[in-house]
Amino acid sequence: MTLRTRTRTRTRSAALAAAVLVAASALLGGCAAPSPTPDGRFAIVASFYPVYLDALQLAKDVPGVDVALLAPPDTGCLHDYALTGGDMARLAAADVLVANGDGMEGFLDKVAHDLPDLAVIRSAEGIPPLTDPSTGEPDPHVWSSPKGAAVQMRAIAAGLAAADPAHAALYAANADRYGAQLDALDRRAAETLSPYRGARVLAGHASFLAFARDYGFTVAGIFGLDDGQTIGAGALAAMIADAKENPTAAIILDPQFPAVAGDTIARETGLPECIFDSVVTGAKSGAGAMDDYLDRMDENLDRLIAALEGP
């Protein structure tokens, strides 16, 4: 049963909104604030589903602002996503691109080259990254923890305020409202998972790393790779042997990747499997998607607690 409490906070002062504009200048990569589109509306394009949800929340009730999603909502991570002609046309008509950055979108350099006047908010940059032990590369999935999601959302709010200063106070107010909801989700996670701090888990993807760090789990191994493949048979056998020898609480599966390796580990060890939805894909849009992150993270917490408590 969902325990989240939705809270609202007062609107920030115009002085604070002005301070946000100054802080946001680095996020926009030196681009000047763009002019509105010819029809007078301000067009925000979000690169993929997680930052699309943030943009929707931040643009709520902001007059003359439209939010669109670039990649199809079922795309997932954009490491290998290739921009289409339609994508480039949409970006050419946009005022700002909200992106994750930190290597998530391999096309950002192309966008910067081809559309130098487009403001780009690289919202994860500046957030200390974790290292994916399976690749040795920085892990860009900062939104998969409510703590990281809140920091990323405020970075987007600052970037939007810099790109659209006429509505800076409204973006700041929406950031306060949504930030309060994310903070409540964070408190629920911290409180309900506190008995399991230090628990060892095996993860199907690096998307669980940020959540594990923030709520005290030890990821003893990651068996899934970004391309949908799994680690080799020898490495998987070693992971199974380690889980048998050392107390391990659960196997964490990301639904965007095949569960075959996780099923194998569960069969060999008897460990419970738990779905952790990183909310990297979605089936909703517009107003219907507004609370998708909050709802699905609540469901993640319910599943984690059930798996960790055992039968």
Secondary structure, 3 states (H helix, E strand, C coil): CCCCCCCCCCCCCHHHHHHHHHHCCCCCCCCCCCCCCCCCCEEEEECCHHHHHHHHHHCCCCCCEEEEECCCCCCCCCCCCCCCHHHHHHHHCCCEEEECCCCCCCCHHHHHHHCCCCEEEECCCCCCCEECCCCCCEECCHHHCHHHHHHHHHHHHHHHHHHCHHHHHHHHHHHHHHHHHHHHHHHHHHHHHHHHCCCEEEECCHHHHHHHHHHCCEEEEECECCCCCECCHHHHHHHHHHHHHCCCCEEEECCCCCCHHHHHHHHHHCCCEEECCCCCCCCCCHHHHCCHHHHHHHHHHHHHHHHHHCC
